[in-house]
Amino acid sequence: MDLGLTDRVYLLTGASRGLGYATAQCLVADGARVVLCARHAEPMEAAVTGLGGPDRAVGITADLADPATPERLLTTAQQHFGRVDGALVSVGGPPAGSAASVADEQWRQSFETVFLGSVRMVRAVAAALPEGGAIALVLSTSARGPVPGLGISNGLRPGLAGVAKDVADEYGPRGVRVVGLLPGRLLTDRNRELFAASGDPERARAEAEAAIPLRRIGDPAEFGRVAAFVLSPAASYLTGVTVPVDGGALRGL
């Protein structure tokens, strides 16, 4: 199936590793070019090299908490590749802990990066995209149901799902699509850290797998392929929805 990604250009935040990098790999494999953003220079440079270097990928070191980051990404894409066709907006997971136990400062920092940083990015990119452009927000299954021990995520992700729906309504008449992606248990560094924090990683993983109908933790590439499709012209009638990539773990219809 031709996704129509050849020579299209996508911005990806939080993309030096994990789900952002997996999506970048899938986009580039299908002929797209990418502009990556992450907070640390060394892993960013390694990611760009792994994707084929400046002909296929460029990167900037920046934080979504910085209000200037969206315009920096848009400018970089125009300068290097001459166009922008969409974006994957992903940020690292906020600190673990129940909603009642995490401190105010953790809430503030997470709001600035996870919530407001994502909103600014979506707002700037949506305004800059041509007809046929697409934005995908990497959220979490916590957008539909609380995940034990992830109180900040449980508080912020549902709000971002609502923002995605609102922006999809506003920009739909211009032919710009916005979709939320809900990753479940995927074998990223984040989930490895959560398993390790339990004190018995093997048991924690086994319990997580037992709750997934496919009985396994997903691979980041499995998420990346879904994200690449959602961003591609092949998904041209898909907008304003949230798409779980969780092996069937969510129980709602």
N, C-alpha and C positions, 0 to 999 in steps of 0.2 A: 504494500500500500504506500503510495507516494503522499507524504504528509504536506508537501508543498513548502518545505522549509529552506530550500536552496537559496543562499545568499540573503536570507532574512536575518535581522539583527535583534538580539535580545539582551536586556540588562538582567543580571542576576545578583542579588545581594546574599550575604552569608554563604558565598559560593566557593570558598577555598577547600571545603570538605563537605562530607555528609550529603544531605538531600539536594542542596544547591549545586554541588559539584557533580553529583550523579545526573542531575537534569542537564547541566552544561554538556556533559559527555554525550548524552543522547541527542541533544540539539545539534552539536557539531558533527556527530556521526551521520546525521541526515542532511548535512550541507549548510547549516546555519552558522552564523558568527556571533560571538558573545563578548559582552563587557562584564567582567566580574568585579565584585566589591567584597572586601572583608577587612577586618580590623588589623590584621597582622601581615606584614610585608612578605616574610619568608614563605609561609604556606601559600600566599597568593601567587608569588612568583613561580612556585612549584606547580600550582594548578594551571597557570597559563602555559607553562612549558608542556605539561602533560596533555593539554588540549591542542597542541600543534603550533604554539607560538603566535607571533603578531599577525600572521595571515588569517588565523582563525579566532584568536582570543587576545584580549588585552585586559589588564586589571588595574584597579586603583585601591589604595589603602584608605579606608574611611569607615565611619561608624554611622549607623542610621539615626543615632541620637543627635547627630550634627545636622541642623536644618539645611546646610549647604550641600549635603551629599546627593540628593536627587538631581540637582542641576549639574553637579560635577559629572555624574554618570551620563546624563543626557548629552552634555557637551562632548565628553570623551567619545561616545558612540558616533556622534555626527562628525567629529574631527577624524576619526580613524576609519569609519566604515560608511559615512555619508547618509545614514538613515537609522531609524529605530522602529521596530515592529511589535515590541512587547516587552514584558518583564515578568520575572519570577521574584516575588518579594518574600524573603525568608530571613528569619533572625534566630539566634540561638535560644534555646529553651531558658525560661526564667528559673530562679532558684527553686529548689524543691522545698516542701514543707506545707503544712495545712494553712488555709487562708487565715485562721485565727492565730497561728504561731509566728508567721513571718513578720519582720519589723517594717515600720513605715518606710524606712529608707529603701528597703528591697522593693516595696510596692512602687515607690517613686521612680527608682532607676528602671524597673521593668516597664512601667508605663511609658517613660520617655523613649525607650528603645523599641520594645515589642509592640506597643500600641501606637503612640504618637509618631514614632519613626516610620512605621508601616503606613499609617494614614498619609503622612506627608509624601512618601514615595508614590503611593497609589494616585494621589491627587496630581502630582507633578507629571507622572507618566501618562495618565489618562488624558490630560489636557494636551499633551504633545503627540499622541498617537494618531496616525491616519486611519481612515476607514479600513477595517480588517485587522486592526491591532488587537492585542489581547494581554490581559494581566492575570496572573495566578498568584494567590496568596497562600503560602504554606502555613496552615493553621495547626490543628490537632483534633483528634477525636474528642477532646475536651470541649470543643465548640458545640457538641450535641449532648454530652453527658460528662459529669465530673470524673476526673481520674484521681483515685486516692493518692494523697501526698503531693499533689501538684496544684495547690490552692491558687497561686498567682495565674497560672495557665487557665485554670477553671474560671477565673474572674475575667481575664482579658480576651481570651480567644473567641468566646461567643460574641463579644462586642465587635471584634474585627470581622466576624462572619456577617454581622449586620451592616457594617460599613461596606463590605464587598457587595452586598445586595443593593444597597443604596446607590453606590457608584455605578453598578451595572444598569440600574434603572435610568440614571441620569445620562449616561454616555451611550446607551443602547441605540438611540436614534441616530447617533453619528457612526454606528457600525463598529463600536469598540466594545469588546467583551471583557467581563470580569468574573472569575471563578475562584472559589475557595477550595483548597485541597486539604483533606484531613488524614494525615499519616497516622497510622497506628504504631504497632511495635515493629520497627525496622532496625536492622543491626548497624546503627550509627554510634559514634562515640558517646552521644548523649544517653542512649539507652544502655550502653555498656557501663556508664557512670552510675545510672540509676540501679542497675543490677548489682554493681559493686557496693553501693551505699546500703544495700539490704543486709550486708554481712555474710550472705551466702549466695553468691552470684549464680551458681549452677541451679540451686533450688528456685531462685527468683525467676530465672529464665524458664525452667520447666513449668512453673506455675503459670507464667505468662502464656506459654505455648498451649497449655491445656485449655485456656480460655478462648483460643482462636480456632474457629472451625477448620482452617487449613492445617492446624497443629504445628505451626512453625513460625519463627520470626522472619519477617520479610527482608529482602535484600534492597539496599538503596536504589539499585538499578531498576527494580520493579516499580518504584515510585517515579524515577526519572523518566521512564517510558510513558507513564500516564501523564506526567506534567508536560512532556514534549508534545504529546498529542493534543492536550487541552490548549496549549499555546499556538498550535499550528492552524493553518487555514482548513485542515481537514475537520476541525471541530467548530466550524463557522456558525453553527446554530445552537451552540452551547454557551449559556451565560446566566449569571444570577443564581447559580446553584453551588452547593458544596458537595464534593466528590470524595467519599472515603477511600483510602488505600490502606486497608487494615486487615486483609485476610478474612473478612466477614465478622470481625469482633463486635462491631456495633450491632445492637439488637433491634433498633428501630427500622421500620420499613422505608 
